[in-house]
Amino acid sequence: MHTPGSPERKRYRGAVIGAGGIARQSHLPALRDAAAVRGRVEVVALVDSAVDVPRVEAIPLLGRREQLRDLAPLDFIDICTPTASHLELTLWGLGQGYHVVCEKPVALTRGEADRIAAAARASGRIVMPCHQYRHNPVWMKIKEWLAGGAIGRWHLAEFSVHRTAADPGRVAAGTPWRGTSSAGRGGVLLDHGTHLVYQLLDIAGMPASVSAWTGRLRHAAYDVEDTAALRFEYPGRLVTMFFTWAARARENRIRFVGDAGAIEWSGGELRLERAGAVERLDCSAELEKTAYHRWFAGLFEAFVAALDRDDPGAAARPFLEDIRRVATVVEHAYVAARNGATVTIPDGA
């Protein structure tokens, strides 16, 4: 908190690229309204080339990203566009000298992650992935229980996500962009699986191997997978993930089994079972999309803290490593699905 006599903290000027649902429902509310963020950032423009983009109060709407030069100085861009544009926009932003926040996935392969890292190092700028599920209070509680040994050493984890269709974004009619390879670059494994991958890496590190199945079960109009099943192997541990856009209802479930108990998050209830007793927490509010902007507030608070650091290279390093680790797992998962075989993930991949 700023106090009289302390140095004035910089307020960072940024622009949001893409005016779809994720920008309006999560990014902008976090940037403009979150107590820990709003005094440290100023959104000076919203950029979207679509002709029917609704305006946002008090934020200029630009049709071309090149117009941002007229608003200099600009510290960062926040990329909220479809996946296919993430790599190019990230590299463009770094080339302009901007720090970058980018919706997931930032990179799909190790090669793409390495290109981003090289550009970030050359420009002395930060690239932060939108891995906001880390800031979900329910997940934070699960991590706390696991780290504290509440269920002993865990040996089995199950993640499952059910949706009836891909999120349509701003345009409700027609095939959602997430259901197309041209805009989404992949299906549910890439779109939702990315979140679960970085959550897994946070608690278990890089898996030894992955096997995978992907397919299209329900949505014939999509040209990407609407369902994916993954199996990750660790020494003495197994992790399964299942995500689908072909369900009958929305559902999320996470379960950890250890030698002294179990943790389960299902249907809005978080349960810890150990020593014959069960602790139950009502977390239903965190399942609503209206809660998502609070997770983004934590993410943007971390971004501002990184910008405040004196050493940009040191500040950027953990984010670049995060991007590459997730890309490594996603890349190997798709290879496993294509080949129908278990794929080893090499150490230091």
C-alpha positions in Angstrom: 0.0 0.0 0.0 1.3 3.5 -0.9 1.9 5.6 2.2 2.9 9.3 2.5 6.6 9.6 2.1 7.0 6.3 0.2 8.1 6.3 -3.5 5.2 6.7 -5.9 4.5 3.4 -7.6 4.3 3.4 -11.4 0.9 3.0 -13.0 1.3 0.8 -16.1 -0.6 1.6 -19.3 -2.0 -1.3 -21.3 -4.3 -2.2 -24.2 -6.5 -5.3 -24.5 -6.3 -7.0 -27.9 -9.6 -8.7 -28.7 -13.0 -7.7 -27.4 -14.7 -11.1 -27.0 -16.3 -12.8 -24.0 -13.1 -13.5 -22.0 -12.0 -9.9 -22.3 -15.3 -8.5 -21.2 -16.3 -11.0 -18.5 -12.9 -11.6 -16.9 -9.9 -9.5 -18.0 -11.5 -6.0 -18.0 -13.3 -6.5 -14.7 -10.1 -7.7 -13.1 -8.0 -4.9 -14.6 -10.5 -2.1 -13.8 -12.2 -3.2 -10.6 -9.9 -5.5 -8.5 -8.7 -3.5 -5.5 -5.1 -4.8 -5.8 -4.9 -4.0 -9.5 -7.0 -1.0 -10.5 -4.6 1.6 -9.0 -1.6 0.1 -10.8 -2.8 -0.3 -14.3 -4.7 1.8 -16.8 -6.5 0.3 -19.8 -6.1 2.9 -22.5 -7.5 1.0 -25.5 -9.4 -2.0 -26.7 -8.4 -3.3 -30.1 -10.7 -5.4 -32.3 -11.1 -5.3 -36.1 -14.7 -6.8 -36.1 -17.3 -4.4 -37.4 -19.9 -5.1 -34.8 -17.9 -4.8 -31.6 -19.8 -3.3 -28.7 -18.0 -0.4 -27.0 -16.8 -0.4 -23.5 -17.4 2.6 -21.4 -14.5 5.0 -21.1 -12.1 2.9 -23.2 -11.3 3.9 -26.8 -12.0 1.2 -29.4 -9.4 0.8 -32.1 -9.8 -1.2 -35.3 -6.0 -1.8 -35.9 -3.2 -2.7 -33.5 -0.9 -0.3 -35.3 -3.0 2.6 -33.9 -1.5 1.8 -30.5 1.6 3.8 -31.5 -0.6 6.9 -31.2 -1.2 6.1 -27.5 2.5 5.9 -26.5 3.9 5.3 -24.1 2.3 1.9 -23.7 3.7 -0.7 -21.3 1.8 -3.9 -22.1 -0.7 -5.6 -24.3 -3.2 -8.2 -23.0 -4.0 -10.7 -25.8 -7.6 -12.0 -25.6 -7.9 -13.4 -29.2 -8.5 -16.9 -30.6 -5.6 -19.3 -30.1 -4.4 -19.2 -33.7 -3.3 -15.6 -33.3 -1.4 -16.0 -30.0 2.1 -16.7 -31.2 2.1 -14.0 -33.9 0.6 -11.4 -31.6 3.0 -12.2 -28.8 6.0 -11.9 -31.1 4.6 -8.7 -32.5 4.0 -7.2 -29.1 7.6 -8.0 -28.0 8.9 -6.5 -31.2 7.1 -3.3 -30.3 8.7 -3.2 -26.9 5.5 -4.2 -25.0 5.3 -6.6 -22.1 2.7 -9.3 -23.0 -0.1 -11.0 -21.1 -1.6 -13.7 -23.3 -4.6 -16.0 -23.0 -3.8 -19.7 -22.9 -2.3 -21.5 -24.7 0.5 -19.2 -25.5 2.5 -21.9 -27.3 1.6 -25.3 -28.6 5.0 -26.8 -29.0 8.5 -26.5 -27.6 9.6 -24.8 -30.8 7.0 -22.0 -30.4 7.9 -21.6 -26.7 11.5 -21.2 -27.6 10.7 -18.5 -30.2 8.8 -16.6 -27.6 11.6 -16.9 -25.0 14.2 -15.7 -27.5 12.1 -12.7 -28.4 11.4 -11.9 -24.8 15.0 -12.0 -23.9 16.0 -9.9 -26.8 13.4 -7.2 -25.9 13.9 -7.4 -22.2 10.2 -7.9 -21.8 7.9 -10.2 -19.8 5.4 -12.7 -21.3 2.8 -13.9 -18.8 0.5 -16.8 -19.7 -3.1 -16.6 -18.5 -2.9 -19.6 -16.1 -5.5 -18.1 -13.8 -6.8 -21.4 -12.4 -3.9 -21.2 -10.1 -5.8 -18.4 -8.3 -9.0 -20.4 -7.9 -9.5 -20.5 -4.1 -10.7 -24.2 -4.3 -7.6 -25.3 -6.1 -5.5 -23.3 -3.7 -7.1 -25.2 -0.8 -6.4 -28.5 -2.5 -2.8 -27.6 -2.9 -2.6 -26.5 0.7 -4.0 -29.9 1.9 -1.6 -31.8 -0.4 1.4 -29.8 0.6 0.5 -30.3 4.3 0.3 -34.0 4.0 -3.5 -34.1 4.8 -3.9 -37.4 2.8 -0.3 -38.6 3.1 1.5 -39.4 -0.1 -1.0 -39.3 -2.9 -0.7 -41.9 -5.6 -3.8 -41.4 -7.8 -5.3 -38.3 -9.2 -8.3 -37.9 -11.5 -9.4 -34.7 -13.3 -12.6 -34.5 -15.3 -14.4 -31.7 -17.1 -17.7 -32.1 -18.8 -19.3 -29.4 -21.1 -22.1 -29.7 -23.6 -20.2 -27.7 -26.3 -17.3 -25.5 -26.8 -17.6 -22.0 -25.4 -19.1 -19.9 -28.2 -17.3 -16.7 -27.3 -18.9 -13.4 -28.4 -20.6 -14.9 -31.5 -23.3 -17.4 -30.4 -24.4 -18.4 -34.0 -22.6 -21.0 -36.1 -19.7 -23.2 -35.1 -17.7 -21.8 -32.1 -14.2 -20.7 -33.1 -12.9 -23.2 -30.5 -14.4 -26.0 -32.5 -12.4 -25.1 -35.6 -8.7 -25.9 -36.3 -8.3 -22.6 -38.2 -9.0 -20.5 -35.1 -8.5 -22.9 -32.2 -5.6 -25.0 -33.6 -6.9 -27.9 -31.4 -10.0 -28.9 -29.5 -10.9 -29.6 -25.9 -7.5 -31.0 -25.0 -5.9 -27.7 -26.0 -8.7 -25.4 -24.8 -9.5 -26.8 -21.4 -6.7 -29.3 -21.0 -4.1 -26.6 -20.8 -5.5 -25.4 -17.5 -5.4 -28.9 -15.9 -1.9 -29.5 -17.3 -0.3 -26.5 -15.5 -2.2 -27.4 -12.3 -0.8 -30.9 -12.5 2.7 -29.6 -13.1 2.5 -27.3 -10.1 1.9 -30.2 -7.7 3.7 -33.1 -9.4 6.3 -31.8 -11.8 6.9 -33.2 -15.3 5.4 -36.7 -15.9 7.6 -39.5 -17.2 5.2 -40.4 -20.0 1.7 -39.7 -21.4 -0.8 -41.8 -23.4 -3.8 -40.1 -25.0 -7.0 -40.6 -27.0 -8.8 -37.8 -28.8 -12.0 -38.0 -30.9 -15.1 -36.3 -32.0 -18.1 -37.9 -30.4 -21.0 -35.5 -30.8 -20.2 -32.3 -32.7 -19.9 -33.1 -36.4 -19.6 -29.5 -37.3 -16.3 -29.3 -35.4 -13.1 -30.2 -37.1 -11.2 -30.7 -33.9 -11.6 -33.2 -31.0 -14.6 -32.7 -28.7 -13.4 -35.3 -26.3 -9.9 -36.3 -24.9 -8.6 -38.8 -22.4 -5.1 -38.6 -21.0 -3.0 -40.8 -18.7 0.2 -39.5 -17.1 2.6 -41.8 -15.4 5.0 -40.9 -12.6 7.1 -43.2 -10.4 4.6 -44.6 -8.1 1.8 -42.3 -9.3 -0.9 -42.3 -12.0 -2.9 -39.3 -13.1 -5.9 -39.4 -15.5 -7.6 -36.5 -17.2 -10.9 -36.6 -19.2 -12.4 -33.6 -20.9 -15.4 -33.4 -23.2 -17.6 -31.0 -25.1 -20.0 -33.9 -25.7 -21.7 -34.1 -22.2 -25.3 -33.7 -21.3 -24.5 -31.2 -18.4 -21.7 -29.1 -17.1 -19.6 -30.8 -14.5 -16.2 -30.6 -12.9 -14.5 -33.2 -10.7 -11.0 -33.5 -9.2 -10.0 -36.4 -6.9 -6.7 -37.2 -5.1 -6.2 -40.5 -3.3 -3.4 -40.9 -0.8 -2.3 -43.5 1.6 -4.0 -41.6 4.5 -7.1 -40.2 2.9 -8.7 -38.6 -0.1 -9.6 -35.2 -1.5 -12.5 -34.7 -3.9 -14.0 -31.6 -5.5 -17.3 -32.4 -7.2 -20.6 -30.5 -7.7 -19.6 -27.5 -5.8 -18.5 -29.4 -2.7 -14.9 -29.9 -1.6 -14.3 -32.9 0.7 -11.3 -34.1 2.7 -11.6 -37.6 4.0 -9.0 -38.8 6.5 -8.9 -40.9 9.7 -12.6 -41.8 9.4 -13.8 -38.2 9.4 -15.0 -36.0 6.5 -14.5 -32.3 6.2 -16.9 -30.6 3.7 -16.6 -27.1 2.3 -19.2 -25.4 0.1 -17.4 -24.1 -3.0 -20.4 -23.8 -5.4 -19.8 -20.1 -5.9 -16.4 -20.8 -7.4 -18.0 -22.9 -10.2 -19.8 -19.9 -11.6 -18.3 -18.0 -14.5 -19.1 -14.8 -12.6 -16.3 -15.8 -10.2 -13.6 -16.1 -12.9 -12.6 -12.4 -12.8 -11.5 -12.8 -9.2 -9.0 -15.5 -10.4 -7.7 -13.0 -13.0 -7.3 -10.4 -10.4 -4.7 -12.6 -8.7 -3.0 -13.2 -12.0 -2.8 -9.5 -12.9 -1.5 -8.7 -9.4 1.4 -11.2 -10.0 2.0 -9.5 -13.4 2.3 -6.1 -11.9 4.6 -7.4 -9.2 6.8 -8.8 -12.0 6.8 -5.4 -13.8 7.9 -3.8 -10.6 11.1 -5.9 -10.3 14.4 -4.3 -11.2 15.6 -7.3 -13.2 13.3 -7.9 -16.2 15.2 -11.1 -17.2 14.8 -12.6 -13.8 11.1 -11.6 -13.6 10.4 -13.1 -17.0 12.2 -16.4 -16.5 9.5 -18.3 -14.5 6.8 -17.3 -16.9 8.8 -18.5 -19.9 9.6 -21.8 -18.2 5.9 -22.2 -17.4 4.9 -21.6 -21.0 7.5 -24.2 -22.2 6.6 -26.8 -19.7 2.9 -26.7 -20.6 3.7 -26.7 -24.3 5.9 -29.7 -23.8 3.2 -31.8 -22.2 0.5 -30.7 -24.7 2.8 -31.4 -27.7 3.6 -34.9 -26.4 -0.1 -35.6 -25.6 -1.1 -34.9 -29.2 1.7 -37.1 -30.5 0.5 -39.9 -28.2 -3.0 -39.5 -29.5 -1.9 -39.6 -33.1 0.3 -42.6 -32.6 -1.9 -44.5 -30.3 1.1 -45.2 -28.0 2.6 -44.1 -24.7 5.1 -41.4 -25.3 8.0 -40.7 -23.0 8.5 -37.1 -22.0 12.3 -36.6 -21.8 13.9 -35.0 -18.8 14.6 -31.3 -19.5 12.4 -31.5 -22.6 
